[in-house]
Amino acid sequence: MSDFFSMGGYALFLWPAYAVTLLAIVVNVYTARRDLQSARMEARRRLSAGSPGDPGRGQS
């Protein structure tokens, strides 16, 4: 088992690389979910506002 964790002497370089990769994935998922929630809230706000003169409602 210690051979696995030592990674053939490259553990000093490999474990931080794994950590940075995991961090990048976690940050990516977090920001994607946050942006999706924000986009949904914006869409709901626009749909509920829906005044007749709004561009995008088919009227200019």
N, C-alpha and C positions, 0 to 999 in steps of 0.2 A: 504494500500500500504506500509506503514511503517513496518507492520508486515512481509511482504515479504522481505524487505531489512534488517531487523534485524535478520531474519532467526531463530527466537526463541531463541535469545541470543547467537547463534553460528556464527554470521556474522564475527567476528574477525578472525575466523579460516576458514570459508568457502569461503569468497570472495578472499582472497589471494590464496587459492587452485584453485579456478576457473581461476584466473589470470595466475598462473604458468602453468596450463593445456593449456590454450589458447596460451601462449607464446611458449610452447613446440610444439604445432600443427603448429603454424606459422613458427617457425624455421625449423621444419621438411619439410614443403611444400617448403620453400625457398631453403633449401639445396638440396632437390630432383630436383627442377627445374634447379638450377645451375649445378648440376652434369649431368643432362640430356643434357643441352646445351653444356657442356664441352665434353661429350661423342659424341654428334653429330658433333661437330667441329673436334674432333680427327678422327672420321670415315671419314669425308669429306677430311681431310688432307691426311689420308692414301690412300683413293681411288684416289685422284688427284695425289699423288706422284707416286704410282703404278709402280715402276721400275721392270723389269723382274726378278731381283734377290731377290726381297722381299720375306721373308718367309711368308707363308700363301697364296701365290698366286699359289700354286700347284707346285712350282719348288724349289729345294734345292740347 
